[in-house]
């Protein structure tokens, strides 16, 4: 919904995503500062985190089935 | 430092860690809700996250050197 005086066609211009599922949940984990610093050197570090977690979950799922 | 009236020997009893480096930095990343839900099914999910990130950083470091 656009605010009064705002862009009447906001929905045409606002942020959208091509992802299958939008990244709306917030993952918060405490980590060693050196790890966080090193990770943030990479421009796409958020995407790196999502990628490795997705891969890890696939592994864990398999372990569950076989274990 | 102990507060007035508090445990005068607080440092002997307060939380400490055996880690090489304490987990004092906070990693915050937006992820798909389904990923977060699945991850949190594991009791030690924070440790899982730290572990896969540590492994990924090792890989990325090697790529930097060779690439």
N, CA and C atoms of all chains as a GROMACS GRO file, in nm:
protein
  402
    1UNK      N    1   0.085  -0.119   0.000
    1UNK     CA    2   0.000   0.000   0.000
    1UNK      C    3   0.089   0.124   0.000
    2UNK      N    4   0.057   0.219  -0.086
    2UNK     CA    5   0.140   0.340  -0.090
    2UNK      C    6   0.091   0.439   0.015
    3UNK      N    7   0.186   0.513   0.070
    3UNK     CA    8   0.148   0.615   0.169
    3UNK      C    9   0.092   0.736   0.093
    4UNK      N   10   0.011   0.819   0.159
    4UNK     CA   11  -0.046   0.937   0.093
    4UNK      C   12   0.065   1.025   0.038
    5UNK      N   13   0.055   1.066  -0.086
    5UNK     CA   14   0.159   1.147  -0.147
    5UNK      C   15   0.275   1.068  -0.201
    6UNK      N   16   0.275   0.938  -0.177
    6UNK     CA   17   0.383   0.854  -0.224
    6UNK      C   18   0.356   0.804  -0.365
    7UNK      N   19   0.442   0.718  -0.413
    7UNK     CA   20   0.427   0.661  -0.546
    7UNK      C   21   0.298   0.578  -0.554
    8UNK      N   22   0.204   0.619  -0.637
    8UNK     CA   23   0.076   0.546  -0.642
    8UNK      C   24   0.092   0.406  -0.702
    9UNK      N   25   0.202   0.384  -0.774
    9UNK     CA   26   0.224   0.251  -0.834
    9UNK      C   27   0.343   0.184  -0.769
   10UNK      N   28   0.349   0.194  -0.636
   10UNK     CA   29   0.465   0.143  -0.564
   10UNK      C   30   0.494  -0.003  -0.595
   11UNK      N   31   0.386  -0.082  -0.601
   11UNK     CA   32   0.408  -0.226  -0.619
   11UNK      C   33   0.480  -0.259  -0.748
   12UNK      N   34   0.475  -0.169  -0.845
   12UNK     CA   35   0.545  -0.195  -0.971
   12UNK      C   36   0.695  -0.171  -0.959
   13UNK      N   37   0.732  -0.092  -0.859
   13UNK     CA   38   0.872  -0.052  -0.851
   13UNK      C   39   0.946  -0.103  -0.729
   14UNK      N   40   0.874  -0.152  -0.630
   14UNK     CA   41   0.942  -0.188  -0.505
   14UNK      C   42   1.024  -0.315  -0.521
   15UNK      N   43   1.103  -0.342  -0.417
   15UNK     CA   44   1.195  -0.455  -0.420
   15UNK      C   45   1.120  -0.588  -0.434
   16UNK      N   46   1.168  -0.669  -0.526
   16UNK     CA   47   1.115  -0.804  -0.539
   16UNK      C   48   1.232  -0.899  -0.552
   17UNK      N   49   1.206  -1.026  -0.548
   17UNK     CA   50   1.314  -1.122  -0.556
   17UNK      C   51   1.281  -1.234  -0.654
   18UNK      N   52   1.386  -1.288  -0.717
   18UNK     CA   53   1.367  -1.400  -0.809
   18UNK      C   54   1.378  -1.534  -0.737
   19UNK      N   55   1.415  -1.530  -0.609
   19UNK     CA   56   1.434  -1.655  -0.535
   19UNK      C   57   1.304  -1.734  -0.528
   20UNK      N   58   1.322  -1.866  -0.516
   20UNK     CA   59   1.204  -1.950  -0.496
   20UNK      C   60   1.135  -1.913  -0.367
   21UNK      N   61   1.219  -1.889  -0.264
   21UNK     CA   62   1.164  -1.852  -0.134
   21UNK      C   63   1.239  -1.730  -0.086
   22UNK      N   64   1.168  -1.622  -0.054
   22UNK     CA   65   1.238  -1.501  -0.012
   22UNK      C   66   1.314  -1.522   0.118
   23UNK      N   67   1.422  -1.450   0.135
   23UNK     CA   68   1.504  -1.461   0.256
   23UNK      C   69   1.447  -1.371   0.363
   24UNK      N   70   1.344  -1.417   0.429
   24UNK     CA   71   1.279  -1.331   0.527
   24UNK      C   72   1.314  -1.369   0.670
   25UNK      N   73   1.373  -1.486   0.691
   25UNK     CA   74   1.408  -1.528   0.826
   25UNK      C   75   1.549  -1.483   0.858
   26UNK      N   76   1.573  -1.451   0.985
   26UNK     CA   77   1.705  -1.402   1.024
   26UNK      C   78   1.778  -1.509   1.103
   27UNK      N   79   1.890  -1.550   1.049
   27UNK     CA   80   1.975  -1.646   1.120
   27UNK      C   81   2.076  -1.567   1.202
   28UNK      N   82   2.081  -1.591   1.331
   28UNK     CA   83   2.177  -1.522   1.415
   28UNK      C   84   2.258  -1.624   1.492
   29UNK      N   85   2.389  -1.620   1.474
   29UNK     CA   86   2.477  -1.714   1.543
   29UNK      C   87   2.598  -1.638   1.595
   30UNK      N   88   2.641  -1.672   1.715
   30UNK     CA   89   2.765  -1.614   1.765
   30UNK      C   90   2.882  -1.693   1.709
   31UNK      N   91   2.980  -1.621   1.659
   31UNK     CA   92   3.098  -1.686   1.601
   31UNK      C   93   3.223  -1.614   1.649
   32UNK      N   94   3.339  -1.677   1.634
   32UNK     CA   95   3.462  -1.607   1.670
   32UNK      C   96   3.479  -1.484   1.581
   33UNK      N   97   3.523  -1.373   1.638
   33UNK     CA   98   3.538  -1.248   1.560
   33UNK      C   99   3.626  -1.267   1.437
   34UNK      N  100   3.732  -1.348   1.449
   34UNK     CA  101   3.823  -1.365   1.335
   34UNK      C  102   3.750  -1.432   1.219
   35UNK      N  103   3.658  -1.526   1.252
   35UNK     CA  104   3.582  -1.593   1.147
   35UNK      C  105   3.491  -1.493   1.076
   36UNK      N  106   3.424  -1.410   1.154
   36UNK     CA  107   3.334  -1.313   1.094
   36UNK      C  108   3.410  -1.214   1.006
   37UNK      N  109   3.524  -1.168   1.054
   37UNK     CA  110   3.604  -1.074   0.976
   37UNK      C  111   3.647  -1.134   0.843
   38UNK      N  112   3.696  -1.258   0.851
   38UNK     CA  113   3.744  -1.323   0.730
   38UNK      C  114   3.629  -1.344   0.632
   39UNK      N  115   3.515  -1.384   0.686
   39UNK     CA  116   3.399  -1.410   0.601
   39UNK      C  117   3.354  -1.282   0.530
   40UNK      N  118   3.356  -1.172   0.602
   40UNK     CA  119   3.304  -1.047   0.546
   40UNK      C  120   3.397  -0.985   0.443
   41UNK      N  121   3.516  -1.045   0.425
   41UNK     CA  122   3.605  -0.999   0.319
   41UNK      C  123   3.546  -1.032   0.182
   42UNK      N  124   3.462  -1.134   0.179
   42UNK     CA  125   3.399  -1.174   0.053
   42UNK      C  126   3.275  -1.090   0.029
   43UNK      N  127   3.264  -1.035  -0.091
   43UNK     CA  128   3.152  -0.946  -0.120
   43UNK      C  129   3.017  -1.015  -0.102
   44UNK      N  130   3.012  -1.140  -0.147
   44UNK     CA  131   2.885  -1.212  -0.143
   44UNK      C  132   2.880  -1.308  -0.024
   45UNK      N  133   2.929  -1.265   0.090
   45UNK     CA  134   2.940  -1.358   0.203
   45UNK      C  135   2.806  -1.410   0.251
   46UNK      N  136   2.700  -1.329   0.239
   46UNK     CA  137   2.568  -1.379   0.280
   46UNK      C  138   2.528  -1.498   0.193
   47UNK      N  139   2.557  -1.484   0.062
   47UNK     CA  140   2.523  -1.591  -0.030
   47UNK      C  141   2.608  -1.715  -0.001
   48UNK      N  142   2.733  -1.694   0.035
   48UNK     CA  143   2.820  -1.806   0.071
   48UNK      C  144   2.761  -1.881   0.190
   49UNK      N  145   2.719  -1.808   0.291
   49UNK     CA  146   2.662  -1.871   0.410
   49UNK      C  147   2.539  -1.952   0.373
   50UNK      N  148   2.449  -1.892   0.294
   50UNK     CA  149   2.327  -1.964   0.255
   50UNK      C  150   2.361  -2.090   0.176
   51UNK      N  151   2.462  -2.077   0.089
   51UNK     CA  152   2.498  -2.190   0.004
   51UNK      C  153   2.552  -2.307   0.086
   52UNK      N  154   2.648  -2.280   0.176
   52UNK     CA  155   2.707  -2.390   0.253
   52UNK      C  156   2.605  -2.451   0.348
   53UNK      N  157   2.515  -2.369   0.398
   53UNK     CA  158   2.413  -2.424   0.487
   53UNK      C  159   2.316  -2.514   0.410
   54UNK      N  160   2.281  -2.471   0.290
   54UNK     CA  161   2.193  -2.553   0.208
   54UNK      C  162   2.257  -2.689   0.180
   55UNK      N  163   2.387  -2.685   0.146
   55UNK     CA  164   2.458  -2.811   0.118
   55UNK      C  165   2.466  -2.898   0.242
   56UNK      N  166   2.493  -2.835   0.357
   56UNK     CA  167   2.504  -2.910   0.480
   56UNK      C  168   2.371  -2.977   0.517
   57UNK      N  169   2.262  -2.906   0.495
   57UNK     CA  170   2.131  -2.962   0.528
   57UNK      C  171   2.101  -3.083   0.441
   58UNK      N  172   2.144  -3.077   0.315
   58UNK     CA  173   2.126  -3.193   0.227
   58UNK      C  174   2.199  -3.313   0.284
   59UNK      N  175   2.325  -3.290   0.327
   59UNK     CA  176   2.405  -3.398   0.386
   59UNK      C  177   2.337  -3.454   0.510
   60UNK      N  178   2.294  -3.364   0.598
   60UNK     CA  179   2.234  -3.406   0.724
   60UNK      C  180   2.105  -3.484   0.701
   61UNK      N  181   2.031  -3.442   0.598
   61UNK     CA  182   1.907  -3.513   0.565
   61UNK      C  183   1.937  -3.658   0.527
   62UNK      N  184   2.043  -3.674   0.447
   62UNK     CA  185   2.081  -3.809   0.404
   62UNK      C  186   2.123  -3.895   0.522
   63UNK      N  187   2.201  -3.835   0.612
   63UNK     CA  188   2.246  -3.907   0.731
   63UNK      C  189   2.127  -3.954   0.814
   64UNK      N  190   2.029  -3.870   0.825
   64UNK     CA  191   1.908  -3.903   0.901
   64UNK      C  192   1.842  -4.027   0.844
   65UNK      N  193   1.832  -4.030   0.711
   65UNK     CA  194   1.764  -4.142   0.645
   65UNK      C  195   1.840  -4.273   0.661
   66UNK      N  196   1.973  -4.264   0.643
   66UNK     CA  197   2.052  -4.387   0.647
   66UNK      C  198   2.087  -4.426   0.790
   67UNK      N  199   2.113  -4.324   0.874
   67UNK     CA  200   2.161  -4.352   1.011
   67UNK      C  201   2.049  -4.410   1.096
   68UNK      N  202   3.406  -0.730   3.716
   68UNK     CA  203   3.388  -0.659   3.844
   68UNK      C  204   3.254  -0.697   3.903
   69UNK      N  205   3.254  -0.724   4.035
   69UNK     CA  206   3.127  -0.762   4.099
   69UNK      C  207   3.050  -0.638   4.141
   70UNK      N  208   2.920  -0.647   4.133
   70UNK     CA  209   2.839  -0.533   4.176
   70UNK      C  210   2.834  -0.532   4.329
   71UNK      N  211   2.803  -0.420   4.392
   71UNK     CA  212   2.796  -0.413   4.538
   71UNK      C  213   2.694  -0.514   4.590
   72UNK      N  214   2.731  -0.591   4.690
   72UNK     CA  215   2.639  -0.691   4.743
   72UNK      C  216   2.638  -0.820   4.663
   73UNK      N  217   2.708  -0.823   4.552
   73UNK     CA  218   2.712  -0.943   4.467
   73UNK      C  219   2.822  -1.038   4.512
   74UNK      N  220   2.843  -1.142   4.436
   74UNK     CA  221   2.947  -1.239   4.466
   74UNK      C  222   3.084  -1.172   4.456
   75UNK      N  223   3.158  -1.166   4.567
   75UNK     CA  224   3.287  -1.097   4.561
   75UNK      C  225   3.390  -1.173   4.479
   76UNK      N  226   3.367  -1.301   4.457
   76UNK     CA  227   3.461  -1.380   4.379
   76UNK      C  228   3.397  -1.423   4.248
   77UNK      N  229   3.328  -1.326   4.184
   77UNK     CA  230   3.253  -1.358   4.062
   77UNK      C  231   3.341  -1.422   3.955
   78UNK      N  232   3.461  -1.369   3.938
   78UNK     CA  233   3.546  -1.419   3.830
   78UNK      C  234   3.576  -1.568   3.842
   79UNK      N  235   3.567  -1.621   3.964
   79UNK     CA  236   3.593  -1.765   3.980
   79UNK      C  237   3.476  -1.849   3.933
   80UNK      N  238   3.359  -1.789   3.927
   80UNK     CA  239   3.240  -1.869   3.897
   80UNK      C  240   3.171  -1.834   3.767
   81UNK      N  241   3.204  -1.721   3.709
   81UNK     CA  242   3.128  -1.679   3.592
   81UNK      C  243   3.159  -1.764   3.469
   82UNK      N  244   3.080  -1.743   3.364
   82UNK     CA  245   3.093  -1.822   3.243
   82UNK      C  246   3.230  -1.805   3.178
   83UNK      N  247   3.291  -1.917   3.145
   83UNK     CA  248   3.415  -1.912   3.069
   83UNK      C  249   3.403  -2.013   2.955
   84UNK      N  250   3.499  -2.012   2.866
   84UNK     CA  251   3.492  -2.103   2.753
   84UNK      C  252   3.626  -2.172   2.730
   85UNK      N  253   3.620  -2.292   2.677
   85UNK     CA  254   3.742  -2.366   2.644
   85UNK      C  255   3.788  -2.339   2.502
   86UNK      N  256   3.708  -2.265   2.428
   86UNK     CA  257   3.742  -2.240   2.288
   86UNK      C  258   3.874  -2.163   2.278
   87UNK      N  259   3.942  -2.183   2.165
   87UNK     CA  260   4.062  -2.105   2.140
   87UNK      C  261   4.027  -1.957   2.134
   88UNK      N  262   3.915  -1.931   2.067
   88UNK     CA  263   3.870  -1.792   2.054
   88UNK      C  264   3.723  -1.788   2.092
   89UNK      N  265   3.687  -1.704   2.187
   89UNK     CA  266   3.546  -1.702   2.228
   89UNK      C  267   3.455  -1.653   2.115
   90UNK      N  268   3.332  -1.701   2.118
   90UNK     CA  269   3.236  -1.663   2.014
   90UNK      C  270   3.168  -1.533   2.053
   91UNK      N  271   3.235  -1.424   2.030
   91UNK     CA  272   3.180  -1.296   2.075
   91UNK      C  273   3.120  -1.215   1.962
   92UNK      N  274   3.148  -1.252   1.837
   92UNK     CA  275   3.094  -1.176   1.725
   92UNK      C  276   2.961  -1.237   1.682
   93UNK      N  277   2.872  -1.153   1.634
   93UNK     CA  278   2.740  -1.201   1.596
   93UNK      C  279   2.727  -1.202   1.444
   94UNK      N  280   2.704  -1.320   1.391
   94UNK     CA  281   2.680  -1.332   1.248
   94UNK      C  282   2.530  -1.324   1.224
   95UNK      N  283   2.488  -1.233   1.138
   95UNK     CA  284   2.346  -1.222   1.107
   95UNK      C  285   2.326  -1.229   0.957
   96UNK      N  286   2.248  -1.324   0.914
   96UNK     CA  287   2.221  -1.340   0.771
   96UNK      C  288   2.074  -1.369   0.752
   97UNK      N  289   2.017  -1.310   0.648
   97UNK     CA  290   1.879  -1.343   0.613
   97UNK      C  291   1.878  -1.471   0.532
   98UNK      N  292   1.792  -1.563   0.569
   98UNK     CA  293   1.782  -1.691   0.498
   98UNK      C  294   1.635  -1.724   0.475
   99UNK      N  295   1.609  -1.819   0.385
   99UNK     CA  296   1.469  -1.861   0.368
   99UNK      C  297   1.418  -1.923   0.497
  100UNK      N  298   1.295  -1.892   0.536
  100UNK     CA  299   1.239  -1.945   0.661
  100UNK      C  300   1.247  -2.097   0.670
  101UNK      N  301   1.227  -2.166   0.558
  101UNK     CA  302   1.229  -2.312   0.563
  101UNK      C  303   1.368  -2.363   0.598
  102UNK      N  304   1.471  -2.292   0.551
  102UNK     CA  305   1.607  -2.332   0.584
  102UNK      C  306   1.634  -2.315   0.733
  103UNK      N  307   1.590  -2.202   0.786
  103UNK     CA  308   1.611  -2.177   0.929
  103UNK      C  309   1.537  -2.280   1.014
  104UNK      N  310   1.414  -2.311   0.976
  104UNK     CA  311   1.336  -2.408   1.052
  104UNK      C  312   1.404  -2.544   1.053
  105UNK      N  313   1.450  -2.585   0.934
  105UNK     CA  314   1.512  -2.717   0.925
  105UNK      C  315   1.640  -2.720   1.007
  106UNK      N  316   1.716  -2.614   0.998
  106UNK     CA  317   1.843  -2.606   1.071
  106UNK      C  318   1.820  -2.615   1.221
  107UNK      N  319   1.718  -2.546   1.268
  107UNK     CA  320   1.695  -2.540   1.413
  107UNK      C  321   1.640  -2.670   1.471
  108UNK      N  322   1.610  -2.765   1.383
  108UNK     CA  323   1.570  -2.896   1.434
  108UNK      C  324   1.687  -2.967   1.500
  109UNK      N  325   1.807  -2.929   1.462
  109UNK     CA  326   1.925  -2.990   1.521
  109UNK      C  327   1.962  -2.916   1.648
  110UNK      N  328   1.984  -2.994   1.753
  110UNK     CA  329   2.013  -2.933   1.883
  110UNK      C  330   2.136  -2.843   1.879
  111UNK      N  331   2.238  -2.890   1.808
  111UNK     CA  332   2.364  -2.815   1.807
  111UNK      C  333   2.379  -2.734   1.678
  112UNK      N  334   2.270  -2.674   1.633
  112UNK     CA  335   2.274  -2.607   1.502
  112UNK      C  336   2.373  -2.492   1.498
  113UNK      N  337   2.393  -2.423   1.610
  113UNK     CA  338   2.492  -2.315   1.608
  113UNK      C  339   2.631  -2.370   1.578
  114UNK      N  340   2.658  -2.486   1.640
  114UNK     CA  341   2.789  -2.547   1.620
  114UNK      C  342   2.801  -2.595   1.475
  115UNK      N  343   2.691  -2.646   1.419
  115UNK     CA  344   2.691  -2.689   1.278
  115UNK      C  345   2.727  -2.571   1.189
  116UNK      N  346   2.664  -2.458   1.212
  116UNK     CA  347   2.690  -2.339   1.131
  116UNK      C  348   2.836  -2.299   1.140
  117UNK      N  349   2.889  -2.294   1.263
  117UNK     CA  350   3.029  -2.254   1.280
  117UNK      C  351   3.122  -2.352   1.209
  118UNK      N  352   3.087  -2.480   1.218
  118UNK     CA  353   3.173  -2.583   1.160
  118UNK      C  354   3.177  -2.572   1.007
  119UNK      N  355   3.060  -2.561   0.942
  119UNK     CA  356   3.060  -2.556   0.796
  119UNK      C  357   3.123  -2.426   0.746
  120UNK      N  358   3.106  -2.320   0.822
  120UNK     CA  359   3.169  -2.194   0.780
  120UNK      C  360   3.321  -2.202   0.791
  121UNK      N  361   3.368  -2.265   0.898
  121UNK     CA  362   3.513  -2.281   0.914
  121UNK      C  363   3.569  -2.361   0.797
  122UNK      N  364   3.500  -2.469   0.761
  122UNK     CA  365   3.545  -2.552   0.649
  122UNK      C  366   3.543  -2.473   0.518
  123UNK      N  367   3.437  -2.396   0.498
  123UNK     CA  368   3.425  -2.318   0.374
  123UNK      C  369   3.536  -2.215   0.365
  124UNK      N  370   3.569  -2.153   0.475
  124UNK     CA  371   3.674  -2.051   0.473
  124UNK      C  372   3.809  -2.112   0.438
  125UNK      N  373   3.832  -2.235   0.485
  125UNK     CA  374   3.956  -2.304   0.449
  125UNK      C  375   3.961  -2.324   0.298
  126UNK      N  376   3.848  -2.370   0.242
  126UNK     CA  377   3.840  -2.391   0.096
  126UNK      C  378   3.866  -2.261   0.021
  127UNK      N  379   3.798  -2.154   0.064
  127UNK     CA  380   3.809  -2.025  -0.004
  127UNK      C  381   3.952  -1.971   0.002
  128UNK      N  382   4.018  -1.994   0.116
  128UNK     CA  383   4.156  -1.950   0.132
  128UNK      C  384   4.246  -2.017   0.028
  129UNK      N  385   4.222  -2.146   0.010
  129UNK     CA  386   4.303  -2.221  -0.088
  129UNK      C  387   4.279  -2.170  -0.229
  130UNK      N  388   4.152  -2.144  -0.262
  130UNK     CA  389   4.119  -2.092  -0.395
  130UNK      C  390   4.189  -1.960  -0.421
  131UNK      N  391   4.194  -1.876  -0.318
  131UNK     CA  392   4.260  -1.746  -0.331
  131UNK      C  393   4.406  -1.763  -0.369
  132UNK      N  394   4.472  -1.857  -0.301
  132UNK     CA  395   4.614  -1.878  -0.324
  132UNK      C  396   4.644  -1.932  -0.462
  133UNK      N  397   4.560  -2.030  -0.504
  133UNK     CA  398   4.588  -2.095  -0.632
  133UNK      C  399   4.530  -2.016  -0.749
  134UNK      N  400   4.411  -1.957  -0.727
  134UNK     CA  401   4.340  -1.890  -0.837
  134UNK      C  402   4.405  -1.759  -0.876
   0.00000   0.00000   0.00000
